[in-house]
Amino acid sequence: MSDDSSSRIVAGLREWIATAEPGAKLPSTRALVAEYAASPVTVQKALRTLAAQGVVESRPGVGTFVRAVRVARANDYGWQTAALGSPPHRVPRVSTALRTVPNDVIALHSGYPDRELLPERLVRAAFARAARGASAVSRPPAAGLPELQAWFAAELGPAAPGDVVVFPGSQSGLSAAFRGLVGAGAPLVLESPTYWGAILAAAQAGVRVVPVPSGPHGPDPDELDRAFRHTGARAFYAQPNFANPTGARWPAELGEEVLGVVREHGAFLIEDDWAHDFGIAADVVPLAARDDRGHVVYLRSLTKSVSPAVRVAGIIARGAARERILASAQGESMYVSGLLQAVALDVVTQPGWRTHLRGVRRQLAARRDLLAGALREHVPSARLEGLPQGGLNLWVRLPDATDPARLVRDCEAAGVVVNPGGEWFPAEPPGVYLRLNYSGPNPGAFPDGARIIGEALARQGL
C-alpha cells in the first residue's frame, strides 16, 4: 500500500509541476499529507523519488522547489587548448584491456583473470580480519608493512626485507622506477612488443623509449648491446617470464647473456615478474635471484593473482637505487593503504593460498588449450606465436593484409571484444597481431569467439 500511495503522489505532483514555473515552491509536507491522505513517510518517499528524477530540488529548512530545466546547448571546451598548451610527451590512450563490457559479449580482451580464478574466500576472510585490526585505522611505514616486506623478500630469496618498497599496484611501481632510475628526457630500453602499461608509464615519466625487438624466446642480446651503446641508456625494462603480451619465456642461457650485457654497461634491468603466480607448464625463476650486485630491480604484483580490489605490489632494489625509487614513490603517494597490505599478506600466508594456485594452474591450462584449439580450427589464416608455458594470453599473428581497425569493429558488432596488438608496441608494429586473453569470463564461449574472428577475417578475403 505504501508503494502504491507513493506512486500516486508522484504522479499527482508531476501533473502539478508540469504547469508550474521553474523555481515554484511545492506544497508543504503537511499539506500533501492532508491532500493525499498519506503518512509523512510516504510523502517524503515520493519527494525523494522526484528529486532523484531531477524534477525537484530540496532546500533544507526552506522547502521543495520545481527544478529549473537547463537549456540544451553544445559543450564548448575549446578554451582549454590554449590553457593547457601542447603536451610535452604524447601519452598513449588507455588500453582496450581495461574496458568493461556487458555480460553478454565474449570478452577476449581482458587484462584481469575472471572471478572464478581468484581466491575469493581467502580474500573475503582477510578483509574481515583486517577490518578488526590496527591496520584499518593506522598509518603504515612509507616503505610498507615490515611483515609484507619480509614476505616479498623471502619469495625472491637473496633479498632483505629492507630492500623492499611496497606500492599500490605495479603501475605505480613502474612509474616510480622510471622516474627514479631514468628521469625525464633520458633513454629507457624496452622490449618490443611489451606491456602497454610500461609504455604508458614511460610516456608519463617523460623518458625517451628505445625499442628492442623481442620474439617468442626474448630479445637478441646483440641488439640490446647495440641499443645501450648507441643511446647511453642506463635501464632496460623487460618481462623474462611469460611476457605480456607474447607469453615469451627467456631460456636460462639468454637470461645470463642479458645480465652480462646489463652489467657491462653499468645499467639496471627492471624485471617485471607480473605472471609469477600464473605458471602452467613451468615455474618462474626470476633473474633477480641470480643478481648480487644490485643491477636487477625486481617488481612483483599481487593485484591479478589475489584480487583487483587489492592493489599491492613490491619492488626489490638495493643500494641508492632503492632510495631513489622510494623518494619517487613518496612524491606520488605518501604510503600504501595499511588495510590493503594487511589483506594481501593475510591471503598469501594462508595454507589455502598454495592450494588455490595449483588449482589456477590446471584451469589456465584447460582455458589456454581450449582457445588455442579453437583458433586453429576457426582461424586458419592466423598463426600462434608459440603456446605459452604460463601467463594469461595468446599472441596471434594475422595476415599482413588484415585491416585491424575493421576487424576489431566487426568482431565487436558480432559480440566479441578483442585487443588489437598495435597497443603493445612502443614503435610501429612489424605486423598485425591480436592479444587474446584466456583467463576471462565464460571460457565455454571461446570456440564461438574464435569462429567470429575467423568469419570477420574471411569478410576481408583472408
C-alpha positions in Angstrom: 0.0 0.0 0.0 2.8 2.4 0.8 4.4 1.9 -2.6 1.1 2.5 -4.3 0.4 5.6 -2.3 3.9 7.0 -3.1 3.4 6.3 -6.8 0.1 8.1 -6.7 1.6 11.1 -5.0 4.5 11.2 -7.6 2.0 11.1 -10.5 -0.1 13.8 -9.0 2.8 16.1 -8.3 4.2 15.6 -11.8 0.9 16.9 -13.2 1.2 19.9 -10.8 4.8 20.5 -11.8 4.0 20.4 -15.5 2.0 23.6 -15.2 4.2 25.3 -12.6 7.0 27.8 -13.2 10.6 26.8 -12.6 11.5 27.6 -9.0 7.9 27.3 -7.8 7.6 26.0 -4.3 5.7 22.7 -3.8 3.0 22.4 -1.1 4.4 21.6 2.3 4.7 18.1 3.6 1.8 18.7 6.0 -0.4 20.0 3.1 0.5 16.9 1.0 -0.3 14.6 3.8 -3.8 16.1 4.1 -4.4 16.2 0.3 -3.4 12.6 -0.4 -4.4 11.1 3.0 -1.0 9.6 3.3 1.6 9.4 6.0 4.6 11.8 6.2 6.9 8.9 5.5 5.1 8.1 2.2 5.1 11.8 1.2 8.8 12.1 1.8 9.4 8.9 -0.2 7.5 10.5 -3.1 9.6 13.7 -2.9 12.8 11.7 -2.8 11.7 9.9 -6.0 11.0 13.2 -7.8 14.4 14.6 -6.6 16.1 11.5 -7.9 14.4 12.0 -11.3 15.7 15.6 -11.4 12.3 17.2 -11.3 12.5 18.9 -7.9 15.2 20.1 -5.5 15.0 20.2 -1.8 16.4 23.1 0.3 16.7 22.1 3.9 14.7 24.3 6.2 13.1 26.1 3.3 11.1 23.6 1.2 11.0 21.7 -2.1 11.0 23.6 -5.4 10.5 22.9 -9.1 13.9 22.5 -10.6 14.7 24.8 -13.5 15.2 23.0 -16.8 18.6 23.6 -18.3 18.6 24.7 -21.9 20.4 22.2 -24.1 23.5 23.6 -25.7 26.7 22.4 -27.2 29.6 21.9 -24.9 32.5 24.3 -25.7 35.8 23.5 -24.0 37.9 25.0 -26.7 39.5 27.5 -24.3 41.3 24.6 -22.6 43.5 24.1 -25.7 45.2 27.4 -25.1 45.2 26.9 -21.3 46.9 23.5 -21.4 49.2 24.1 -24.4 50.9 21.3 -26.3 51.6 18.2 -24.2 55.4 17.7 -23.6 55.0 14.0 -24.3 52.3 12.1 -26.3 50.6 9.9 -23.7 49.1 6.7 -25.2 45.4 6.2 -24.7 44.1 3.7 -22.2 44.4 0.2 -23.4 41.5 -1.9 -24.6 42.5 -4.3 -21.8 40.9 -2.0 -19.2 37.5 -1.8 -21.0 34.4 -3.1 -19.1 31.9 -4.7 -21.4 28.4 -6.2 -21.0 28.0 -9.7 -19.7 26.5 -11.0 -22.9 29.7 -10.4 -25.0 32.6 -12.8 -25.4 35.4 -10.9 -23.7 38.8 -11.9 -25.1 40.4 -8.6 -24.4 40.5 -8.5 -20.6 43.7 -7.7 -18.6 42.5 -9.4 -15.4 41.5 -13.0 -14.5 37.9 -14.0 -14.2 36.4 -14.0 -10.7 36.4 -17.8 -10.6 40.2 -17.8 -10.8 40.6 -15.6 -7.7 40.9 -16.8 -4.1 37.6 -15.2 -3.2 37.0 -17.0 0.1 40.5 -16.2 1.3 40.1 -12.5 0.3 36.8 -12.0 2.0 38.1 -13.6 5.2 41.2 -11.5 5.1 39.2 -8.3 4.7 37.1 -9.2 7.7 40.1 -9.9 9.8 42.0 -6.7 8.7 39.0 -4.5 9.4 39.2 -5.6 13.1 42.9 -4.9 13.3 45.1 -1.8 13.7 45.8 -1.5 10.0 42.2 -0.3 9.5 42.9 3.0 11.4 46.7 3.4 11.5 49.3 4.8 9.1 51.8 2.2 7.8 55.5 2.9 7.2 56.3 4.6 4.0 58.1 1.6 2.5 55.4 -0.9 3.6 54.4 -3.1 6.4 57.5 -4.9 7.7 55.8 -8.3 7.6 54.8 -7.8 3.9 58.3 -6.6 3.1 59.7 -9.7 4.7 57.3 -11.9 2.6 58.3 -10.3 -0.7 62.0 -10.7 0.2 61.6 -14.3 1.2 59.7 -15.1 -2.0 62.6 -13.9 -4.1 65.3 -15.5 -1.9 68.5 -13.4 -1.9 66.9 -10.2 -0.6 66.5 -8.5 2.7 63.2 -7.0 3.9 64.7 -3.6 3.9 65.3 -3.9 0.2 61.5 -3.9 -0.4 59.3 -0.9 -1.2 55.5 -1.6 -1.3 53.4 0.1 -4.0 49.7 0.5 -4.7 49.9 -1.8 -7.8 52.6 -2.4 -10.4 51.7 0.6 -12.5 52.7 2.9 -9.6 55.9 0.8 -9.2 56.8 1.2 -12.8 56.2 5.0 -12.8 58.4 5.4 -9.7 61.2 3.2 -11.1 61.2 5.1 -14.4 61.3 8.5 -12.7 63.8 7.5 -10.1 66.2 5.4 -12.2 65.9 7.0 -15.7 64.4 10.5 -15.4 62.7 12.8 -17.9 64.4 13.0 -21.3 66.8 10.1 -20.7 66.6 6.8 -22.7 64.9 3.7 -21.5 65.3 0.4 -23.4 62.0 -1.6 -23.8 61.2 -4.9 -25.4 59.0 -4.5 -28.5 56.3 -5.6 -28.1 55.9 -5.1 -24.4 53.3 -4.3 -21.7 51.2 -1.4 -22.7 51.2 -0.1 -19.1 55.0 0.2 -19.3 54.7 2.3 -22.5 52.2 4.5 -20.7 54.3 4.9 -17.6 57.3 5.8 -19.7 55.3 8.5 -21.5 54.0 9.9 -18.2 57.6 10.0 -16.8 58.8 11.7 -19.9 61.5 9.2 -20.6 62.7 8.5 -24.1 61.8 5.0 -25.2 64.3 2.9 -27.1 62.6 -0.3 -28.6 64.5 -3.5 -29.0 62.7 -6.3 -30.9 61.8 -9.3 -28.8 60.5 -12.6 -30.2 58.9 -15.8 -28.8 62.1 -16.5 -26.9 63.1 -13.0 -25.8 65.4 -10.2 -27.2 68.6 -10.6 -29.1 71.5 -9.7 -26.7 73.4 -8.2 -29.6 70.5 -5.8 -30.3 70.3 -5.0 -26.7 74.0 -4.3 -26.5 73.7 -2.0 -29.6 70.9 -0.1 -28.0 72.9 0.6 -24.9 75.9 1.7 -26.9 74.1 4.0 -29.3 71.8 5.7 -26.7 73.8 5.6 -23.5 70.7 4.1 -21.7 71.1 3.0 -18.1 68.0 0.9 -17.8 66.2 -1.9 -19.6 62.6 -2.8 -18.8 61.7 -6.5 -19.5 59.4 -9.4 -18.6 61.6 -12.5 -18.8 58.8 -14.9 -17.7 55.5 -15.2 -19.6 55.8 -11.8 -21.2 52.7 -9.7 -21.7 51.5 -9.8 -24.5 53.6 -12.6 -26.2 53.9 -15.2 -23.4 57.6 -15.5 -24.2 59.8 -17.1 -21.5 63.5 -16.5 -21.8 65.8 -19.6 -21.8 68.2 -19.6 -18.8 71.2 -19.0 -21.0 69.6 -15.9 -22.6 68.9 -14.5 -19.1 72.6 -14.9 -18.3 73.6 -13.2 -21.5 71.2 -10.3 -20.9 72.5 -9.9 -17.3 76.0 -9.8 -18.8 75.1 -7.0 -21.2 73.4 -5.0 -18.4 76.5 -5.4 -16.1 78.9 -4.4 -18.9 77.1 -1.2 -19.4 76.6 -0.4 -15.7 72.9 -0.4 -16.2 69.7 -1.6 -14.5 67.4 -4.4 -15.6 63.9 -3.6 -14.4 62.4 -7.1 -14.2 58.6 -7.2 -14.2 57.5 -10.6 -12.8 53.8 -9.9 -13.4 52.9 -13.5 -14.1 54.8 -15.1 -11.2 51.6 -16.9 -9.9 50.4 -18.0 -13.4 52.9 -20.6 -14.4 51.3 -23.5 -16.3 54.0 -25.8 -17.6 56.9 -24.1 -16.0 57.7 -22.3 -12.7 59.1 -18.8 -12.5 62.8 -18.4 -11.6 63.4 -14.6 -11.5 66.6 -13.2 -12.9 66.8 -11.1 -9.7 67.5 -14.3 -7.8 70.8 -14.5 -9.7 71.9 -10.9 -9.1 74.0 -10.0 -6.1 75.3 -6.5 -7.3 72.1 -4.6 -7.5 71.7 -4.5 -11.3 68.2 -6.1 -11.2 65.3 -4.1 -9.9 62.5 -6.6 -9.3 58.8 -5.9 -9.5 56.1 -8.3 -8.4 52.4 -7.5 -8.2 49.6 -9.4 -6.3 46.7 -7.5 -7.9 46.0 -10.1 -10.6 46.5 -13.2 -8.5 44.9 -12.0 -5.3 42.2 -9.6 -6.3 41.8 -6.4 -8.5 40.5 -4.8 -5.3 43.8 -5.4 -3.6 46.2 -3.2 -5.5 49.5 -4.2 -3.8 52.9 -4.7 -5.4 56.5 -4.8 -4.2 59.8 -3.6 -5.7 63.0 -5.1 -4.6 66.0 -2.8 -5.2 69.4 -2.5 -3.5 71.6 0.5 -2.6 71.0 4.0 -3.8 68.5 2.7 -6.4 66.1 1.7 -3.7 66.4 5.2 -2.1 65.7 6.9 -5.4 62.6 4.7 -6.0 61.3 5.3 -2.5 61.7 9.0 -2.9 59.9 8.9 -6.2 57.1 6.8 -4.7 56.6 9.3 -1.8 56.3 12.1 -4.3 53.2 10.4 -5.7 51.6 8.8 -2.7 52.9 9.0 0.9 52.2 5.4 1.7 50.1 2.4 0.6 46.8 1.6 2.5 47.7 -0.5 5.5 44.4 -2.2 5.2 45.1 -3.5 1.7 48.7 -4.5 2.7 47.3 -6.5 5.6 44.7 -8.2 3.4 47.4 -9.1 0.8 49.7 -10.5 3.5 46.9 -12.5 5.1 45.9 -14.1 1.8 49.4 -15.2 0.6 50.3 -16.6 4.0 47.2 -18.8 4.4 47.7 -22.6 3.9 45.0 -22.4 1.2 47.0 -20.0 -1.0 49.3 -22.6 -2.5 46.3 -25.0 -2.9 44.5 -22.2 -4.8 47.5 -21.6 -7.1 47.7 -25.2 -8.0 44.0 -25.2 -9.0 44.5 -22.0 -11.0 47.4 -23.7 -12.9 45.1 -26.5 -14.0 42.3 -24.1 -15.0 44.6 -21.9 -17.0 46.0 -24.9 -18.9 42.5 -26.0 -19.9 41.5 -22.5 -20.9 44.7 -21.9 -22.9 44.3 -25.2 -24.8 40.6 -24.6 -25.5 41.2 -21.2 -27.0 44.3 -22.3 -28.9 42.5 -25.3 -30.4 39.5 -23.1 -31.4 41.8 -20.6 -33.2 43.5 -23.4 -35.1 40.1 -24.7 -36.2 38.3 -21.5 -37.0 41.1 -19.0 -37.9 43.4 -21.0 -40.1 45.0 -17.8 -41.6 46.3 -16.8 -38.1 49.5 -18.0 -36.5 50.1 -18.6 -32.8 53.4 -17.1 -31.8 54.1 -20.2 -29.6 52.0 -21.8 -26.9 52.9 -20.0 -23.7 54.0 -22.0 -20.7 52.3 -19.5 -18.4 50.6 -16.2 -18.2 47.1 -15.3 -19.3 47.4 -14.5 -23.1 47.8 -15.9 -26.6 49.7 -13.7 -29.1 48.3 -14.2 -32.5 49.9 -13.1 -35.8 47.3 -12.2 -38.5 47.9 -11.9 -42.3 49.7 -8.7 -43.2 46.8 -7.6 -45.4 44.4 -7.5 -42.4 42.7 -4.2 -41.6 43.0 -4.4 -37.8 40.5 -1.5 -37.1 37.9 -3.1 -39.3 38.5 -6.5 -37.7 38.0 -5.1 -34.2 34.8 -3.3 -35.2 33.4 -6.4 -37.0 34.2 -8.6 -34.1 32.6 -6.3 -31.6 29.5 -5.9 -33.7 29.2 -9.7 -33.6 29.6 -9.8 -29.8 33.3 -10.4 -29.4 35.8 -7.9 -27.9 39.4 -8.4 -28.8 42.6 -6.5 -28.1 44.4 -5.1 -31.1 48.1 -5.9 -31.0 49.3 -2.4 -32.0 48.7 -1.2 -28.5 51.6 -3.3 -27.3 54.3 -1.8 -29.5 56.4 1.2 -28.4 57.0 1.9 -32.1 55.4 0.9 -35.4 54.3 -2.7 -35.2 56.0 -5.0 -37.8 52.8 -6.9 -38.4 49.2 -7.3 -37.4 48.5 -9.0 -34.1 45.8 -9.8 -31.6 46.3 -10.3 -27.9 43.7 -12.8 -26.7 43.2 -13.4 -23.0 42.2 -16.9 -22.0 41.6 -16.1 -18.3 38.4 -14.0 -18.9 34.8 -15.0 -18.2 32.8 -17.8 -19.9 35.5 -20.0 -21.4 32.8 -22.2 -22.9 32.2 -19.4 -25.4 35.9 -19.4 -26.7 35.1 -21.5 -29.7 32.3 -19.1 -30.7 34.6 -16.2 -30.3 37.3 -17.8 -32.5 34.6 -18.6 -35.1 33.5 -15.0 -35.2 37.1 -13.8 -35.6 37.6 -16.2 -38.4 34.4 -15.0 -40.1 35.5 -11.4 -39.8 38.8 -12.2 -41.4 37.0 -14.1 -44.2 35.0 -11.0 -45.0 38.3 -9.3 -45.7 39.2 -12.1 -48.0 41.7 -13.6 -45.6 
